[in-house]
Amino acid sequence: MKSLLIFLFSINLVYGQSAPNLTVGYGDRYDSLPKLVIKAATPEDYHKAFSSNIINKTPAVERKSFVIPTGKGKLKFRKYSISAGYGDGFKGWAYKGYLPKLKMHILVSNHVAESLGFSDLVLLDSINGSQHTIASVGDGAVEIPIPSPNGDFLAYYYNEVYAANSCFIGVLAVRKEKAPFRIKLSEYNSFETDNWAVENIRWIDSMTIIIKAYTLKKVANENMKQFAYYTARLSKENTN
């Protein structure tokens, strides 16, 4: 069902303006690729790591849409509104910022199907207007992907909504491409666990991520986060 929703709602939702769209991050593709090997780390390792710069831009607004300029012209996106009609259907877009290293805008599309809410994260190329949808393992969009220092990889995560202390981590390879995509994203490594969730991800170097993880535990009748830190080095054996 999730794959169908991505197709219906994440492709060509820019008020009839057609744009090339590539969906990546499917679980079956990750299953055939090497897994991240998790090792214990320290808070000091995390604080010294590279934290990607995400620019919080404010796009221009025209009536009920925001406008994003690209090298192929301006694109209009209907702003997300929880009151945008009742029942099933597309509810609009939310703007989440800009990744300067990749020259991509970060968007989230929101829709309802069979009375359930769904969302997908979409990266919009500011150079040629192409779109890259990152598939989610759940109902909601994945968290904003973090580029590696050299821009060759994107690391992102998704914390399970209905299962505490569970998460999925995905790493996408970033490759230069020809038209219609200036760059092309593809699955590279992944990891999932039901032992902890992710607070944040940073990069130690161009092939190693560090994860600030947490587990929720009851303390005086309140859920408190207990943090732990892990590193994972990307597999050089992956020739995907």
Solvent accessible surface area in square Angstrom, and as a share of the most:
residue,aa,sasa,rsa
1,M,120,0.54
2,K,40,0.17
3,S,63,0.41
4,L,105,0.52
5,L,7,0.04
6,I,2,0.01
7,F,126,0.52
8,L,93,0.46
9,F,30,0.13
10,S,0,0.00
11,I,49,0.25
12,N,65,0.33
13,L,33,0.16
14,V,1,0.00
15,Y,114,0.44
16,G,70,0.67
17,Q,66,0.29
18,S,95,0.61
19,A,15,0.12
20,P,53,0.33
21,N,32,0.17
22,L,38,0.19
23,T,21,0.12
24,V,3,0.02
25,G,2,0.02
26,Y,55,0.21
27,G,36,0.34
28,D,106,0.55
29,R,108,0.39
30,Y,2,0.01
31,D,98,0.51
32,S,92,0.60
33,L,31,0.15
34,P,48,0.30
35,K,96,0.41
36,L,6,0.03
37,V,101,0.58
38,I,41,0.21
39,K,135,0.57
40,A,90,0.70
41,A,22,0.17
42,T,62,0.36
43,P,59,0.37
44,E,110,0.49
45,D,49,0.25
46,Y,9,0.03
47,H,121,0.54
48,K,162,0.69
49,A,15,0.12
50,F,79,0.33
51,S,66,0.43
52,S,21,0.13
53,N,101,0.52
54,I,46,0.23
55,I,66,0.33
56,N,133,0.68
57,K,90,0.38
58,T,129,0.75
59,P,29,0.18
60,A,66,0.51
61,V,83,0.48
62,E,79,0.35
63,R,237,0.87
64,K,161,0.68
65,S,10,0.07
66,F,8,0.03
67,V,8,0.04
68,I,1,0.00
69,P,86,0.54
70,T,18,0.11
71,G,61,0.59
72,K,154,0.65
73,G,36,0.35
74,K,143,0.60
75,L,18,0.09
76,K,86,0.36
77,F,0,0.00
78,R,75,0.27
79,K,88,0.37
80,Y,94,0.36
81,S,43,0.28
82,I,150,0.76
83,S,76,0.49
84,A,34,0.26
85,G,44,0.42
86,Y,206,0.78
87,G,50,0.48
88,D,82,0.43
89,G,24,0.23
90,F,38,0.16
91,K,15,0.07
92,G,0,0.00
93,W,2,0.01
94,A,27,0.21
95,Y,40,0.15
96,K,94,0.40
97,G,1,0.01
98,Y,26,0.10
99,L,1,0.00
100,P,48,0.30
101,K,94,0.40
102,L,11,0.05
103,K,96,0.41
104,M,0,0.00
105,H,12,0.05
106,I,0,0.00
107,L,0,0.00
108,V,15,0.09
109,S,0,0.00
110,N,25,0.13
111,H,3,0.01
112,V,31,0.18
113,A,13,0.10
114,E,123,0.55
115,S,99,0.64
116,L,95,0.47
117,G,50,0.48
118,F,16,0.06
119,S,15,0.10
120,D,0,0.00
121,L,2,0.01
122,V,0,0.00
123,L,0,0.00
124,L,0,0.00
125,D,0,0.00
126,S,18,0.12
127,I,77,0.39
128,N,28,0.14
129,G,4,0.04
130,S,0,0.00
131,Q,0,0.00
132,H,0,0.00
133,T,0,0.00
134,I,0,0.00
135,A,5,0.04
136,S,10,0.06
137,V,65,0.37
138,G,17,0.16
139,D,47,0.24
140,G,24,0.23
141,A,21,0.16
142,V,6,0.04
143,E,81,0.36
144,I,49,0.25
145,P,0,0.00
146,I,24,0.12
147,P,1,0.01
148,S,0,0.00
149,P,44,0.28
150,N,80,0.41
151,G,9,0.08
152,D,65,0.34
153,F,20,0.08
154,L,0,0.00
155,A,0,0.00
156,Y,2,0.01
157,Y,29,0.11
158,Y,12,0.05
159,N,41,0.21
160,E,63,0.28
161,V,104,0.60
162,Y,186,0.71
163,A,46,0.36
164,A,71,0.55
165,N,34,0.18
166,S,10,0.07
167,C,4,0.02
168,F,12,0.05
169,I,0,0.00
170,G,0,0.00
171,V,0,0.00
172,L,0,0.00
173,A,4,0.03
174,V,18,0.11
175,R,96,0.35
176,K,187,0.79
177,E,83,0.37
178,K,175,0.74
179,A,97,0.75
180,P,73,0.46
181,F,29,0.12
182,R,68,0.25
183,I,11,0.06
184,K,83,0.35
185,L,2,0.01
186,S,21,0.13
187,E,9,0.04
188,Y,14,0.05
189,N,0,0.00
190,S,1,0.01
191,F,42,0.17
192,E,116,0.52
193,T,22,0.13
194,D,108,0.56
195,N,103,0.53
196,W,20,0.07
197,A,3,0.02
198,V,2,0.01
199,E,61,0.27
200,N,49,0.25
201,I,4,0.02
202,R,50,0.18
203,W,0,0.00
204,I,75,0.38
205,D,59,0.31
206,S,32,0.20
207,M,33,0.15
208,T,15,0.09
209,I,0,0.00
210,I,0,0.00
211,I,0,0.00
212,K,41,0.17
213,A,0,0.00
214,Y,28,0.11
215,T,30,0.18
216,L,59,0.29
217,K,103,0.44
218,K,145,0.61
219,V,75,0.43
220,A,93,0.72
221,N,141,0.72
222,E,109,0.49
223,N,93,0.48
224,M,92,0.41
225,K,92,0.39
226,Q,88,0.39
227,F,92,0.38
228,A,40,0.31
229,Y,26,0.10
230,Y,46,0.18
231,T,26,0.15
232,A,1,0.01
233,R,121,0.44
234,L,4,0.02
235,S,24,0.16
236,K,146,0.62
237,E,152,0.68
238,N,14,0.07
239,T,133,0.77
240,N,73,0.37
